[in-house]
Amino acid sequence: MKTLLTTTLFTLSPGEVTSLSIHADQRLRVDAATGTDVWLTREGDSEDYWLRCGGSLLLASGDEITVSVDPRAAEPVRLALIAEARRPGVNVSHLVARMARRLVRGTEWTPNQDQITAS
């Protein structure tokens, strides 16, 4: 099985503050920083989060976060918001019902083929 990821990269300048509304479970990772800290606060959470380059924080759907970059930072900081891509779900109940119907008829059925051969 192949995992597909969707990544959004953005850059914040030293001293810049931004707010994000998270609509699906994602991971916020500090992609590029030169020893500078990124400060994150999550609405309704009493903890503050400090991340360095390579650090990340898992964010849940519905989270409202504020991201701040240390004003003393020498360079802008690049952040990555990473989410697993959505795939259409498999209708398992439909497949089970289809297999049961064909087995009841006394036929051989191969899931990858729509051809039926009588036994």
N, C-alpha and C positions, 0 to 999 in steps of 0.2 A: 504494500500500500504506500502510495506517495503522499507526503504531507505538503500541502500548498500553503504558502504564507503570503499575506498582503502586508507590505511595509510602506509606511508614510514617513519620509524624512523631513525634518524642519530644523531651522537654525535660529537660535536666540542670541542676541548681542549681550555683552556684559551689562548687568543692571536691568535687563528686560524682564518683564513679568507677563505671563499669559495664562488664560484660563481655558480648560478643555472639558467638554462634556463627552463622556464615553458611552457609546451606544451598543457596544458588543465587548465581550471579554478580550482584553488586549494586554500586551506587555509594553511598558515604556522603558526604553534602554538609552543610556547616555552613550552615543556612538562615537563622538570625538570631543575631547576636552583636554586641555593641558594642565592637569592638576587642579582644576577648579571644581568647586562643588555646585551641584544643582539642588535646590531646595524645593521639595514638593509638600503641599498640604492637601489633604482630602477632606471635603466637606463632611461633617459628622464624625470625623476621626480625630481623637485628641493627640495622636502622634504626628510628629513632623518627620519627613524622610529626607536624608542627605545622600545624594548619589555622586559617585566619581565616575570617571571614564570606565566603561564596561559594566557598570552597575545597572540594575533594572528593578522594576517594581511591577507586580501583576495588578492590573486594574480590572474591576468588575463592571459589567454593564450597569449604567445608571450612576456611576461615579462622577462627581464634579471635582476636578483637581485644579490647583493653581501651581504653576511652575515658575520659579524665580532663578535667575543666574546671578551668581556673586558679582557685584559691581566692580570688584577688584580684579576680575578675570582679565587675562592678557589678550584672549581671543574669543570669538564667538563659540558657542557650544552647539554641536549637532546632536539632535535627539531622533530616535526612531520609535515609531508607534507600530507594533507588530501584532497582527491578528491572523488567526488561521482562517483560510478561505472557506466559505460556505459551499457545501455540495448538496445537490438534491438528495433527499433520503430515499432509501430503498423500501418499497412497500412489501414488507416481509409477509404480512397476512395474505396479500394477493398471490405471492409466489407459493405459499403453502397450500392455499385453496386450489390453485392451478395444478400443482403436483398431485394432490389428493384426488382430484377429478380424473386425472389421467391414469392413476394407479387403480382406481375403482373400475375403470373401463377395461382393465387387463391389457394395458399397453405399456410399451417401454418408452420412457421419455428421457431425453437428455436436455438438461437445462439450457445449454448453449444452442440448441437446435429446435426449430419449430416443427420438425417433421416427426410424425408418429408412425411407428411400425407395429403391426398387430403381432401378438405372440401366439 
